[in-house]
């Protein structure tokens, strides 16, 4: 039998040897990445905190999923990488859509002369657009699909796309776009866009209802079912007809929902037995974009590689002012993409994510995090001169690229609440007093490390309708003093409270203290944050009570209007003021539409709603901007939200990563990223020299622990009996 | 023994039904099928039709336990509970709410779980037993008292502290191993060193103290005194006499865990990026994926029951006087 001391010594020795063995491997000991294929420039990034749930462009509707999808698919439209405000450009389409306005009889009309019943969008597919190589396109010598099975047993050896020995490709056809829109309408796919798009695309609702009743076994060829609002003109042109006018439809065409799906790919993934091995379009996207998926392991990583059939696409030669000076035009005219491969590793915990970034094993941080504040806590500190980089970051030449997110986070009042809701002058003053008491700027500095901008209107920077400077301030909460917006004084807030019938924070009629209730999501607010809010309102004598709940319960409260003050947020789908102002459009109130409406404040203003209806269908221009300004004024006067801010998005880039301009709307920016691999290797080796002495110290510690025992044991063995 | 095992397996059926019922009830107290639909469909533009459509597609459009519109037995069988639970008994776990095949995921993920849990388990038991025997050897001395103090101190420290402390020191400050990750191809061992080390160190306090108590009970028995009087060395007494006689309580605590090793560890896997079943469960809870939660609880229950049966069988091996009947 092995003596126990020898066993533990062996274990320690084994561990020691294991660590020494690591020294024999290539590169630093702590390198978590497997060796990349030689000769391929690889971009190393992460997905966090959870893997994508859906990668089917008809189903997916999450920004971390878009990050993968938009590198693989090409919808008809896209956004210019560098220009700001955000500029729509053709992507999969040859040009902008040709829009024809139609009357109720379907005849082309002049929109200024006659009421528009329909709008027809004609799109032309790029001539050189081709799909990535994929087994779905593989054909045998007779031209028949190579992988078309009638029995699950036939394809049982294929577990991943790389298991298929043959692949093929073809040009993108107009019908592929039409087919993709039909997939949105197919109730079997459960697309989140179905309900919304059916309001616009002609015949979508009927098409969906018809498919609901169709008996299906295996693949259903949607080409056999026409949809009234869709038409294939020829191999490269197709029409989408929508109801009335909806200028924002062009923006929707830039979302992955409208990416082309070849029918044969849909058929391929419906092969019997494929779904049991997770061979589905939801896990193996097939597109015509710059990259293609070669590995999808939701447990650890997603790997993309350059699509060898990607069309001729080049780095832009013009951008926004300052881009040239920032080196963002250095790659102008180069063929895209600029890297060969991209690896997105799953990272669940902030410490390991952050450490790997600082060790140089991730090229960029900040790409996929939903909770910017949490992740960048470790990147920034609040110093005497404001927010600055933490010690970890200093000296590493890490680039910080902040950008204001086209979104807004806010605490809203429920306008139907008997205490804080209502439209009387007293109620407005009460809400305005609360708005003044909540010092948004201080709150953002403390709890968001300054990574947010106090909002004066629902429309964030970069979106038409946003106004900067004195003209853009909320005059009910701020004054313009010495060239900057300054929050009105607490005395002013107290005076407003008096006028609202709450002198010193007490109800003038009953003498009861005013207590407000804030519904918060349990995980979204900290105790320190709540303490700060308590103190902010205590300055005007108002008490606060929090009603924490999980998201499901919070949502339930919003749907039933059972809330007084609630927290919410909105990220833009497209850069248009309509996508923000609809958050307060009366019919969007959950209590009115009896749905999951966006107007959780239940704000109702006939004037606002009328202006919204007019603005929604107007083309961009001065007249529209004037209406937007009028709507914003109404919201400020009615003080619908307690406070709001525009969150900042930040890229932290290691020095070897180039072309880092953050795009708030579009995610298909990976093709512009360039990596200096030599510099990366040099920095990694420099930053990751192992510290050996703890190994020796550990060995000494083990010996120090064992030695007294061994000595005592030997002494005991040699000792004579004492009793 | 065969009859005993069959009987124990039959007893497992009502236990599994009960566990299922409890899981189902607890899950749907917190989440409604509508919540699940919204969680899967996203927060934007979700229409009531989309929610209904999702529920219908995923089989959540029926009543939970009792269908008042149905007649006869179908009042019980035409329900979500019946639909979702009965298939588990045929080991048909179906698909997760996001559409992935659960059986396939479980089969893939149990190996990384095992890769961490098995060495942690074996090394942990070995170290704990050796440390406990060593302490027993010096029972009543300062070394013994110091060791007990150390054990209590180690037990009092949160598991999270070991994980984060280990990551901070070993991986971040000393850069000896990767801070997290797991790659089946290549050098798997370098991803396992830290989680195994943390698992073993975190378990020493409780484990060694428990084994010490077991061994002390045996150390005071007459046969030990006799062995010592016969002139046996201390090592022989500890390993040849005390350890085999203390095996029954050791087996009670240890064998039951063996099948559960496949299930992994929620914390270790999550913090070290191990793509095992522990993190699978945690992700499912976070994303309100009832299909996965239900399946994992079911598998966990089966493995636990299996562990209990194995424990009983192991008694007969450790002590020939024990007979299963």
Interface residues (C-beta under 8 A of the other chain):
Chain A: X1 X3 X4 X5 X7 X8 X11 X15 X18 X19 X22 X25 X28 X29 X30 X31 X32 X33 X34 X35 X50 X51 X53 X54 X61 X62 X187 X188 X190 X191 X192 X193 X194 X195 X196 X275 X276 X277 X278 X280 X282 X283 X297 X298 X299 X300 X345 X346 X347 X348 X349 X351 X352 X355 X356 X359 X550 X552 X555 X573 X594 X595 X596 X688 X689 X690 X691 X694 X695 X708 X709 X712 X713 X716 X717
Chain B: X30 X31 X32 X35 X38 X40 X41 X42 X43 X44 X45 X46 X47 X48 X49 X50 X53 X54 X57 X95 X98 X99 X100 X101 X104 X105 X108 X109 X112 X123 X126 X127 X129 X130 X131 X133 X134 X137 X138 X141 X143 X164 X167 X168 X169 X170 X171 X172 X173 X174 X175 X176 X177 X178 X179 X180 X181 X182 X183 X185 X186 X187 X189 X190 X191 X193 X197 X233 X234 X235 X238 X239 X240 X270 X271 X272 X273 X275 X279 X280 X283 X286 X287
